[in-house]
Amino acid sequence: MTVQILPEAGDKWRDTCPNLPIMEVGKPLKISDLIRELRQQLDLSQEKFAAKLGVSLRTVNRWENGSTVPSQMALKLIEEMLQKMGKPGKRLVNEYLPKPEQREDF
């Protein structure tokens, strides 16, 4: 069984990116691990990673410690970063952001 995370009411910018990640019920979403691993593989500090995404250092810190999750727009930018990484990025996408059709290709 899969559950789609829906945008909150009033988040107009979220309407521009309707494809939200889908996760299996009972399987913890490890987005904090993805953020940390991606940032480390790109050899970026939290501050530089935040600047690339157009968010604050505090936001990236909260993502990594699991107190908040990235917005849909941020997830889209993160996925684009992963795609540009080639094989290592593809592995991370398949591990952390699988879709029902099991994201083998970009």
Contacts in CASP RR format, 6 or more apart in sequence:
PFRMAT RR
TARGET T0000
AUTHOR 0000-0000-0000
METHOD contacts of the structure
MODEL  1
MTVQILPEAGDKWRDTCPNLPIMEVGKPLKISDLIRELRQQLDLSQEKFA
AKLGVSLRTVNRWENGSTVPSQMALKLIEEMLQKMGKPGKRLVNEYLPKP
EQREDF
1 24 0 8 1.000
1 25 0 8 1.000
2 22 0 8 1.000
2 23 0 8 1.000
2 24 0 8 1.000
2 25 0 8 1.000
2 100 0 8 1.000
3 22 0 8 1.000
3 23 0 8 1.000
3 24 0 8 1.000
3 25 0 8 1.000
4 20 0 8 1.000
4 22 0 8 1.000
5 20 0 8 1.000
5 21 0 8 1.000
5 22 0 8 1.000
5 23 0 8 1.000
6 20 0 8 1.000
7 14 0 8 1.000
7 15 0 8 1.000
7 20 0 8 1.000
7 72 0 8 1.000
8 14 0 8 1.000
11 71 0 8 1.000
11 72 0 8 1.000
13 73 0 8 1.000
14 71 0 8 1.000
14 72 0 8 1.000
14 73 0 8 1.000
16 73 0 8 1.000
17 72 0 8 1.000
17 73 0 8 1.000
17 76 0 8 1.000
20 72 0 8 1.000
20 75 0 8 1.000
21 29 0 8 1.000
21 75 0 8 1.000
21 97 0 8 1.000
21 99 0 8 1.000
22 98 0 8 1.000
22 99 0 8 1.000
22 100 0 8 1.000
23 29 0 8 1.000
29 69 0 8 1.000
30 96 0 8 1.000
31 63 0 8 1.000
31 66 0 8 1.000
31 69 0 8 1.000
31 70 0 8 1.000
31 96 0 8 1.000
32 63 0 8 1.000
32 64 0 8 1.000
32 65 0 8 1.000
32 66 0 8 1.000
33 96 0 8 1.000
34 78 0 8 1.000
34 92 0 8 1.000
34 95 0 8 1.000
34 96 0 8 1.000
34 97 0 8 1.000
35 49 0 8 1.000
35 60 0 8 1.000
35 63 0 8 1.000
35 64 0 8 1.000
35 70 0 8 1.000
35 78 0 8 1.000
36 64 0 8 1.000
37 92 0 8 1.000
38 49 0 8 1.000
38 78 0 8 1.000
38 81 0 8 1.000
38 82 0 8 1.000
38 89 0 8 1.000
38 92 0 8 1.000
39 45 0 8 1.000
39 46 0 8 1.000
39 49 0 8 1.000
39 60 0 8 1.000
39 64 0 8 1.000
41 85 0 8 1.000
41 88 0 8 1.000
41 89 0 8 1.000
41 92 0 8 1.000
42 49 0 8 1.000
42 81 0 8 1.000
42 85 0 8 1.000
44 52 0 8 1.000
46 57 0 8 1.000
46 60 0 8 1.000
46 61 0 8 1.000
46 64 0 8 1.000
47 57 0 8 1.000
47 60 0 8 1.000
49 60 0 8 1.000
50 56 0 8 1.000
50 57 0 8 1.000
50 59 0 8 1.000
50 60 0 8 1.000
52 77 0 8 1.000
52 81 0 8 1.000
53 60 0 8 1.000
53 74 0 8 1.000
53 77 0 8 1.000
53 78 0 8 1.000
55 74 0 8 1.000
59 68 0 8 1.000
62 68 0 8 1.000
63 69 0 8 1.000
63 70 0 8 1.000
70 78 0 8 1.000
75 97 0 8 1.000
79 93 0 8 1.000
79 97 0 8 1.000
82 89 0 8 1.000
82 90 0 8 1.000
82 92 0 8 1.000
82 93 0 8 1.000
82 97 0 8 1.000
83 89 0 8 1.000
83 90 0 8 1.000
83 93 0 8 1.000
83 106 0 8 1.000
85 92 0 8 1.000
90 106 0 8 1.000
93 103 0 8 1.000
93 106 0 8 1.000
94 102 0 8 1.000
94 103 0 8 1.000
94 104 0 8 1.000
97 103 0 8 1.000
END
